[in-house]
Amino acid sequence: MSASPGTIGPALVELRERNIHRVGDDEPAVWLIDDREMGGILVNAPPFSDALLQELRALTEPRWLFLPSHRGARDLDAWREAGLEVLAYEAEAPAIRAAGGTVDTPFNRKQRLSRTIDFLPMGGVTEGTCALRIKNLPGAIFFGPALTPGEDGWPTVIPEATDHSAEARLFGSLGIKDLKFAWAFCDRHDPETTQIGPDADQHIHARVEALFED
């Protein structure tokens, strides 16, 4: 089911400690992780509105706004005034600031958000593209623009003319080949065709390996 603009869709994935929702139907896609302990984590920023803020607060306490890349930075000042802390990989922070946004916490590759949530730098699409990973199994990864749904709907690496470094993007994907995760989300999402899981790791690993066989 596609969420109407400015609304939170039903849970696409229900895990033991958290649920995952899509917010609106814009691109880049916005995801909400409703975490039992940490509150709400937005992946990409939706256009701000008081109505959406109230809808979020009715479901969870929104606390974090993670930007996989500068492409997902919208209305950051408004979201910060609403109490959310903006997170981005340190290599991507300058691009966000250049666009007029503020990053409260520019983290490095050694930092993590919690015991079970960490970050996977995957530069290439932009200089500091970074994924967010829910580590505890069944596991989920929010790839941002690093992966894109292919013709069969499964996320893979699809080079684009606008890539910061096509080579870095390709070789950065090698870092996920040994990771276990059941669910995968990215910036592009068609609710009719995009595959998110389960067993997302098996499908994505196979497609990444195929890139190096061609």
Helices and strands as residue ranges (DSSP letters): E 13-14, E 18-23, E 30-35, E 39-43, H 50-59, E 62-67, G 70-72, H 76-81, E 85-89, H 93-98, E 105-107, E 112-114, E 117-121, E 130-134, E 140-142, E 148-149, E 155-156, H 166-172, G 173-176, E 183-185, H 200-213
